[in-house]
């Protein structure tokens, strides 16, 4: 979100939690998806826009109050909304569980069940009960993300980011694979044997959104290694991304992620990164820690089928669908 006056520029840096970039305020409290965080944010947003949500949820009357985790006789409701015509309850699940029976514990005229569960045709006809999936709220959240009210705008955007981060709704542009050129011996060895990749840190990069890394092998490296072909053939899952400033910081980070014995065994593969021409003081570097590289495309995906123009790979973020489409060309 950028509400700064025109002409003002403030430095913004990434917030990391356990090595991963935090993309939402809710994500700053933990990496796992929690129902309590989602319902707290949604409840706050309902309180800011009560008439809008009462209309969506089909709660009649004029809204009077919104309560979170209200204690009842046997349990606590997630969101309880009082109107001049009665009470409505919102019971939320992040899984495909059916919260209908649980919602019956609470005295309410209307029940909204927010879940990934797909109700039967009979359940869809239940009186006073509406099933919603989280993705059903995407439209209203995107509308409210453009609200003139600062609080409504912020919470809507943050809730959208949190839902996108945990794949509860689809991102506008899916980033599944981060692709980069590998055309030298040291980077090839680091990828295949040490399961690592190093590149300059780029502010605003979508690297943190990617789940996999795919190197594009160039002609020079293919000529020197008979088993390596030009193009994208290997894919490795990204286990962790760290940003380091110096060689010493890099070694410290590797010890923390891989432990000292691993570093000692693989130092011969990483030491070339400290040689001539590797100035660690120019700017920070992103270090990708990877799982075992898997040979996925044989023959490889050719660069000219993926991007326009010649030279280096000028696009770095792909979906699996795009790679498979280019592979079939």
The 8 nearest C-alpha neighbors of each residue, nearest first, counted from 0:
[[1, 2, 153, 156, 157, 152, 3, 144],
 [0, 2, 3, 4, 153, 5, 8, 9],
 [1, 3, 0, 4, 5, 149, 7, 153],
 [2, 4, 1, 7, 5, 8, 6, 9],
 [5, 3, 7, 6, 2, 8, 1, 9],
 [6, 4, 7, 3, 8, 2, 1, 9],
 [5, 7, 4, 8, 3, 9, 2, 1],
 [8, 6, 5, 4, 3, 9, 2, 10],
 [9, 7, 6, 10, 3, 5, 4, 11],
 [10, 8, 11, 7, 3, 12, 6, 1],
 [9, 11, 12, 8, 7, 13, 202, 3],
 [12, 10, 9, 13, 202, 8, 14, 203],
 [11, 13, 14, 10, 202, 203, 15, 9],
 [12, 14, 20, 15, 11, 21, 202, 22],
 [13, 15, 21, 20, 12, 16, 22, 27],
 [16, 14, 20, 19, 18, 21, 13, 17],
 [15, 17, 18, 19, 21, 20, 14, 27],
 [18, 16, 19, 15, 30, 20, 239, 29],
 [17, 19, 16, 15, 241, 240, 239, 20],
 [20, 18, 15, 16, 17, 21, 240, 207],
 [19, 21, 15, 14, 207, 22, 13, 16],
 [22, 20, 14, 15, 26, 23, 27, 19],
 [21, 23, 20, 160, 26, 24, 161, 164],
 [24, 22, 26, 25, 157, 161, 21, 160],
 [23, 25, 27, 26, 157, 22, 28, 21],
 [26, 24, 23, 27, 28, 36, 161, 157],
 [27, 25, 23, 28, 24, 29, 21, 30],
 [26, 28, 24, 25, 29, 21, 23, 16],
 [29, 27, 26, 25, 30, 24, 16, 31],
 [30, 28, 26, 27, 31, 25, 16, 32],
 [29, 31, 26, 32, 28, 27, 16, 17],
 [32, 30, 29, 33, 26, 165, 28, 34],
 [31, 33, 165, 30, 34, 93, 36, 29],
 [34, 32, 35, 36, 31, 37, 93, 29],
 [33, 35, 37, 36, 38, 93, 92, 32],
 [34, 36, 38, 33, 37, 39, 77, 40],
 [37, 35, 39, 33, 34, 38, 40, 25],
 [36, 38, 34, 40, 39, 35, 41, 33],
 [37, 39, 41, 35, 40, 36, 42, 34],
 [40, 38, 42, 36, 37, 41, 35, 43],
 [41, 39, 43, 37, 38, 42, 44, 36],
 [40, 42, 38, 44, 43, 39, 37, 45],
 [43, 41, 45, 39, 44, 40, 38, 78],
 [42, 44, 40, 46, 41, 45, 39, 47],
 [43, 45, 41, 47, 46, 42, 48, 40],
 [46, 44, 49, 42, 48, 47, 43, 52],
 [47, 45, 43, 49, 44, 48, 65, 42],
 [46, 48, 44, 45, 49, 43, 151, 150],
 [47, 49, 45, 51, 46, 50, 44, 52],
 [50, 48, 45, 46, 52, 51, 53, 47],
 [51, 49, 53, 52, 48, 54, 62, 61],
 [52, 50, 54, 49, 48, 53, 55, 45],
 [51, 53, 55, 54, 49, 50, 56, 45],
 [54, 52, 58, 56, 50, 55, 51, 57],
 [53, 55, 57, 52, 51, 56, 50, 58],
 [56, 54, 52, 53, 57, 51, 58, 50],
 [55, 57, 53, 54, 58, 52, 111, 129],
 [58, 56, 54, 55, 53, 59, 109, 52],
 [59, 57, 53, 56, 87, 54, 109, 60],
 [60, 58, 84, 57, 61, 53, 82, 54],
 [61, 59, 84, 83, 82, 62, 58, 85],
 [60, 62, 82, 83, 63, 59, 50, 84],
 [63, 61, 82, 81, 64, 49, 60, 50],
 [62, 64, 82, 81, 61, 83, 65, 80],
 [65, 63, 81, 80, 62, 66, 82, 46],
 [64, 66, 80, 79, 46, 81, 67, 78],
 [67, 65, 79, 78, 69, 80, 64, 68],
 [66, 68, 78, 69, 77, 79, 42, 39],
 [69, 67, 77, 76, 75, 70, 78, 66],
 [68, 70, 75, 76, 67, 66, 71, 79],
 [71, 69, 75, 74, 68, 76, 72, 73],
 [72, 70, 74, 73, 75, 69, 105, 76],
 [71, 73, 74, 70, 104, 105, 75, 106],
 [74, 72, 71, 104, 75, 70, 105, 76],
 [75, 73, 71, 70, 72, 76, 104, 105],
 [76, 74, 70, 69, 68, 71, 77, 73],
 [75, 77, 68, 69, 78, 90, 79, 74],
 [76, 78, 68, 90, 67, 89, 38, 75],
 [79, 77, 67, 89, 66, 88, 76, 42],
 [80, 78, 88, 66, 65, 87, 89, 67],
 [79, 81, 65, 87, 86, 64, 88, 66],
 [80, 82, 86, 64, 63, 85, 62, 87],
 [83, 81, 62, 63, 61, 84, 85, 60],
 [82, 84, 60, 61, 85, 62, 63, 81],
 [85, 83, 60, 82, 59, 86, 61, 81],
 [86, 84, 82, 83, 81, 108, 87, 107],
 [87, 85, 81, 107, 108, 80, 82, 88],
 [86, 88, 109, 80, 107, 110, 108, 79],
 [87, 89, 79, 110, 78, 80, 111, 107],
 [90, 88, 111, 78, 112, 110, 77, 91],
 [89, 91, 112, 77, 113, 111, 88, 102],
 [92, 90, 113, 114, 112, 89, 77, 93],
 [93, 91, 114, 94, 113, 34, 96, 90],
 [92, 94, 114, 34, 115, 91, 95, 33],
 [93, 95, 92, 96, 115, 114, 116, 97],
 [94, 96, 116, 115, 114, 97, 93, 92],
 [97, 95, 94, 116, 98, 92, 114, 115],
 [96, 98, 99, 116, 95, 114, 100, 112],
 [99, 97, 101, 100, 102, 96, 112, 90],
 [100, 98, 102, 101, 97, 103, 112, 90],
 [101, 99, 103, 102, 98, 104, 97, 105],
 [100, 102, 98, 103, 99, 104, 105, 90],
 [101, 103, 99, 104, 100, 105, 98, 90],
 [104, 102, 100, 105, 101, 99, 106, 107],
 [105, 103, 102, 101, 106, 73, 74, 100],
 [104, 106, 103, 102, 107, 71, 76, 88],
 [107, 105, 104, 108, 103, 86, 88, 71],
 [106, 108, 86, 87, 109, 105, 88, 110],
 [109, 107, 86, 87, 85, 127, 110, 106],
 [110, 108, 87, 127, 107, 128, 88, 58],
 [109, 111, 128, 88, 87, 89, 127, 129],
 [110, 112, 89, 129, 128, 130, 88, 113],
 [113, 111, 130, 90, 131, 89, 91, 114],
 [114, 112, 91, 131, 132, 90, 130, 92],
 [113, 115, 92, 132, 116, 91, 95, 93],
 [116, 114, 95, 132, 94, 117, 93, 96],
 [115, 117, 95, 114, 96, 97, 118, 94],
 [116, 118, 115, 119, 95, 114, 130, 132],
 [119, 117, 122, 116, 123, 120, 130, 121],
 [118, 120, 122, 121, 123, 117, 124, 116],
 [119, 121, 123, 122, 118, 124, 125, 117],
 [122, 120, 119, 124, 123, 125, 118, 126],
 [121, 123, 119, 125, 124, 120, 118, 128],
 [124, 122, 120, 121, 125, 119, 118, 129],
 [123, 125, 122, 121, 126, 120, 128, 129],
 [126, 124, 122, 128, 123, 127, 121, 129],
 [125, 127, 128, 124, 129, 109, 123, 122],
 [126, 128, 109, 110, 125, 108, 129, 111],
 [129, 127, 110, 126, 125, 111, 109, 130],
 [128, 130, 111, 112, 110, 131, 127, 123],
 [129, 131, 112, 111, 113, 128, 132, 123],
 [132, 130, 113, 112, 135, 114, 129, 133],
 [131, 133, 114, 135, 115, 134, 113, 130],
 [134, 132, 135, 136, 167, 113, 131, 114],
 [133, 135, 168, 137, 136, 132, 167, 169],
 [136, 134, 132, 133, 137, 131, 138, 139],
 [137, 135, 134, 138, 133, 139, 140, 132],
 [136, 138, 140, 134, 135, 139, 141, 133],
 [139, 137, 141, 140, 136, 142, 135, 134],
 [138, 140, 142, 141, 136, 137, 143, 135],
 [141, 139, 143, 137, 142, 155, 138, 144],
 [142, 140, 144, 138, 139, 143, 137, 145],
 [141, 143, 139, 144, 140, 145, 138, 146],
 [142, 144, 146, 140, 145, 141, 152, 155],
 [145, 143, 152, 141, 155, 156, 142, 146],
 [144, 146, 143, 142, 152, 147, 141, 151],
 [147, 145, 143, 152, 148, 144, 151, 142],
 [146, 148, 149, 145, 152, 151, 143, 150],
 [147, 149, 146, 151, 150, 152, 145, 153],
 [150, 148, 152, 151, 153, 147, 146, 154],
 [149, 151, 153, 152, 148, 154, 47, 155],
 [152, 150, 148, 154, 149, 153, 155, 146],
 [151, 153, 144, 149, 146, 155, 150, 154],
 [152, 154, 150, 156, 155, 151, 149, 157],
 [155, 153, 157, 151, 156, 152, 158, 150],
 [156, 154, 144, 158, 152, 140, 157, 153],
 [157, 155, 159, 144, 153, 158, 154, 152],
 [156, 158, 160, 154, 159, 23, 155, 153],
 [157, 159, 161, 155, 160, 156, 154, 162],
 [158, 160, 156, 162, 157, 161, 163, 155],
 [161, 159, 157, 163, 158, 162, 23, 164],
 [160, 162, 158, 164, 159, 163, 23, 157],
 [161, 163, 167, 159, 165, 164, 160, 168],
 [164, 162, 166, 160, 168, 165, 161, 170],
 [163, 165, 161, 162, 166, 160, 22, 167],
 [164, 166, 162, 163, 167, 161, 32, 168],
 [167, 165, 163, 168, 164, 162, 169, 170],
 [168, 166, 162, 165, 163, 133, 134, 169],
 [169, 167, 134, 166, 163, 162, 170, 133],
 [170, 168, 163, 166, 171, 167, 173, 134],
 [169, 171, 172, 173, 163, 168, 166, 164],
 [170, 172, 173, 169, 163, 168, 174, 160],
 [173, 171, 170, 174, 169, 318, 317, 175],
 [172, 174, 170, 175, 318, 171, 169, 317],
 [175, 173, 209, 318, 317, 316, 176, 208],
 [174, 176, 209, 318, 210, 317, 173, 211],
 [175, 177, 211, 317, 209, 212, 316, 318],
 [176, 178, 212, 316, 315, 209, 213, 211],
 [177, 179, 213, 315, 214, 212, 316, 176],
 [180, 178, 214, 215, 315, 181, 312, 213],
 [179, 181, 215, 214, 216, 182, 312, 311],
 [182, 180, 216, 215, 214, 183, 186, 187],
 [181, 183, 217, 220, 216, 219, 180, 184],
 [184, 182, 185, 186, 220, 181, 187, 219],
 [183, 185, 187, 186, 188, 220, 182, 181],
 [184, 186, 188, 187, 183, 189, 271, 268],
 [187, 185, 189, 188, 184, 183, 190, 181],
 [186, 188, 190, 184, 185, 189, 191, 183],
 [189, 187, 185, 191, 190, 186, 192, 184],
 [188, 190, 193, 186, 195, 187, 192, 191],
 [189, 191, 194, 195, 187, 188, 193, 192],
 [192, 190, 188, 194, 189, 193, 187, 292],
 [191, 193, 188, 189, 194, 190, 268, 195],
 [192, 194, 189, 195, 190, 191, 265, 188],
 [195, 193, 190, 289, 192, 191, 189, 288],
 [194, 196, 288, 190, 189, 287, 193, 289],
 [195, 197, 287, 190, 286, 189, 186, 198],
 [196, 198, 286, 285, 287, 284, 195, 199],
 [199, 197, 285, 284, 200, 286, 196, 287],
 [198, 200, 284, 285, 201, 283, 197, 282],
 [199, 201, 284, 285, 283, 198, 202, 242],
 [202, 200, 204, 203, 199, 285, 284, 283],
 [201, 203, 204, 200, 12, 13, 11, 205],
 [202, 204, 201, 205, 13, 206, 12, 200],
 [203, 205, 206, 202, 201, 207, 200, 208],
 [206, 204, 207, 208, 203, 209, 174, 316],
 [205, 207, 208, 209, 204, 177, 316, 174],
 [206, 208, 205, 209, 20, 19, 240, 204],
 [209, 207, 206, 205, 174, 210, 175, 164],
 [210, 208, 175, 176, 174, 206, 207, 211],
 [209, 211, 175, 237, 236, 176, 208, 212],
 [210, 212, 236, 176, 237, 235, 209, 177],
 [211, 213, 177, 235, 176, 234, 178, 236],
 [212, 214, 234, 178, 233, 177, 231, 176],
 [215, 213, 179, 178, 180, 231, 181, 216],
 [214, 216, 231, 180, 230, 181, 179, 217],
 [217, 215, 181, 229, 230, 182, 180, 214],
 [216, 218, 182, 229, 219, 220, 221, 215],
 [217, 219, 221, 220, 229, 222, 216, 182],
 [218, 220, 222, 221, 217, 182, 223, 183],
 [219, 221, 182, 223, 222, 218, 217, 183],
 [222, 220, 218, 227, 224, 228, 219, 223],
 [223, 221, 219, 220, 224, 218, 225, 227],
 [222, 224, 220, 221, 225, 219, 227, 218],
 [225, 223, 221, 227, 226, 222, 220, 228],
 [224, 226, 227, 223, 221, 222, 228, 220],
 [227, 225, 224, 228, 221, 223, 222, 220],
 [228, 226, 221, 224, 225, 229, 216, 220],
 [227, 229, 221, 230, 226, 216, 299, 225],
 [230, 228, 216, 217, 218, 221, 227, 299],
 [229, 231, 301, 215, 299, 216, 300, 302],
 [232, 230, 215, 300, 299, 214, 233, 216],
 [231, 233, 296, 299, 295, 294, 297, 230],
 [234, 232, 294, 293, 295, 292, 213, 231],
 [235, 233, 213, 293, 292, 212, 295, 294],
 [236, 234, 292, 212, 290, 211, 291, 289],
 [235, 237, 211, 290, 289, 210, 238, 212],
 [238, 236, 289, 211, 210, 239, 288, 212],
 [239, 237, 289, 288, 236, 290, 240, 287],
 [238, 240, 288, 237, 287, 241, 18, 289],
 [239, 241, 287, 286, 288, 18, 19, 285],
 [242, 240, 286, 285, 18, 243, 239, 287],
 [241, 243, 285, 284, 286, 283, 240, 244],
 [244, 242, 284, 283, 249, 248, 245, 241],
 [245, 243, 283, 248, 284, 279, 282, 280],
 [246, 244, 248, 279, 247, 243, 249, 280],
 [245, 247, 249, 248, 250, 279, 273, 244],
 [248, 246, 250, 249, 245, 251, 244, 252],
 [247, 249, 245, 251, 246, 250, 243, 252],
 [248, 250, 246, 252, 247, 251, 243, 245],
 [251, 249, 253, 247, 252, 248, 254, 246],
 [252, 250, 248, 254, 249, 253, 247, 255],
 [251, 253, 255, 249, 254, 250, 248, 256],
 [252, 254, 256, 250, 255, 251, 257, 249],
 [255, 253, 258, 259, 251, 257, 252, 256],
 [254, 256, 252, 253, 258, 257, 251, 259],
 [255, 257, 253, 254, 258, 252, 288, 239],
 [256, 258, 254, 253, 255, 261, 259, 262],
 [259, 257, 254, 255, 261, 260, 256, 262],
 [258, 260, 254, 262, 261, 263, 257, 255],
 [261, 259, 263, 262, 258, 264, 257, 254],
 [260, 262, 264, 259, 263, 258, 257, 265],
 [261, 263, 259, 265, 260, 264, 266, 254],
 [262, 264, 260, 266, 261, 265, 259, 267],
 [265, 263, 261, 262, 266, 260, 267, 259],
 [266, 264, 262, 267, 268, 263, 261, 193],
 [265, 267, 269, 263, 268, 262, 270, 264],
 [268, 266, 270, 265, 269, 271, 264, 263],
 [269, 267, 266, 265, 270, 189, 188, 271],
 [268, 270, 266, 271, 267, 272, 265, 189],
 [269, 271, 272, 267, 273, 266, 268, 274],
 [272, 270, 274, 273, 269, 185, 268, 267],
 [273, 271, 270, 274, 269, 277, 185, 275],
 [274, 272, 271, 270, 277, 246, 275, 269],
 [275, 273, 271, 272, 277, 276, 270, 278],
 [276, 274, 277, 273, 278, 271, 272, 279],
 [275, 277, 278, 274, 273, 272, 279, 271],
 [278, 276, 275, 273, 274, 279, 272, 271],
 [277, 279, 280, 276, 281, 275, 273, 274],
 [278, 280, 245, 281, 277, 246, 244, 282],
 [281, 279, 278, 282, 245, 244, 283, 246],
 [280, 282, 279, 278, 283, 244, 277, 284],
 [281, 283, 280, 284, 244, 279, 199, 200],
 [284, 282, 244, 200, 243, 199, 242, 285],
 [285, 283, 199, 200, 243, 242, 198, 286],
 [284, 286, 242, 200, 198, 241, 197, 199],
 [285, 287, 197, 241, 240, 196, 242, 284],
 [286, 288, 240, 196, 195, 239, 289, 197],
 [289, 287, 195, 239, 238, 237, 240, 194],
 [290, 288, 237, 194, 238, 236, 195, 235],
 [289, 291, 236, 235, 292, 194, 238, 237],
 [290, 292, 235, 293, 194, 289, 236, 191],
 [293, 291, 235, 234, 233, 290, 191, 294],
 [294, 292, 233, 234, 295, 235, 291, 232],
 [293, 295, 233, 232, 296, 234, 292, 297],
 [296, 294, 233, 232, 293, 234, 297, 299],
 [297, 295, 232, 299, 298, 294, 300, 233],
 [298, 296, 299, 232, 295, 294, 300, 326],
 [297, 299, 296, 300, 232, 326, 228, 230],
 [300, 298, 232, 296, 297, 231, 230, 301],
 [301, 299, 326, 231, 230, 325, 232, 302],
 [302, 300, 230, 303, 304, 299, 231, 305],
 [303, 301, 305, 304, 230, 306, 300, 312],
 [302, 304, 305, 301, 306, 307, 308, 309],
 [303, 305, 325, 302, 301, 306, 328, 300],
 [306, 304, 302, 303, 325, 301, 307, 322],
 [307, 305, 303, 304, 302, 308, 314, 313],
 [306, 308, 303, 309, 305, 304, 313, 302],
 [307, 309, 306, 310, 303, 313, 311, 312],
 [310, 308, 311, 307, 303, 312, 302, 306],
 [309, 311, 312, 308, 313, 302, 307, 303],
 [312, 310, 313, 309, 180, 179, 308, 314],
 [311, 313, 314, 180, 310, 179, 315, 302],
 [314, 312, 311, 315, 306, 310, 307, 308],
 [315, 313, 312, 316, 306, 178, 317, 305],
 [316, 314, 178, 177, 179, 313, 317, 312],
 [315, 317, 177, 176, 174, 314, 178, 318],
 [318, 316, 176, 174, 175, 321, 319, 177],
 [317, 319, 175, 320, 321, 174, 176, 173],
 [320, 318, 322, 321, 323, 317, 175, 176],
 [319, 321, 323, 318, 322, 324, 317, 325],
 [320, 322, 324, 318, 319, 323, 325, 317],
 [323, 321, 325, 319, 324, 320, 326, 318],
 [322, 324, 326, 320, 325, 321, 319, 327],
 [325, 323, 321, 327, 326, 322, 320, 328],
 [324, 326, 322, 304, 328, 327, 323, 305],
 [327, 325, 300, 323, 324, 328, 322, 299],
 [326, 328, 324, 325, 323, 300, 322, 304],
 [327, 325, 326, 324, 304, 300, 323, 301]]
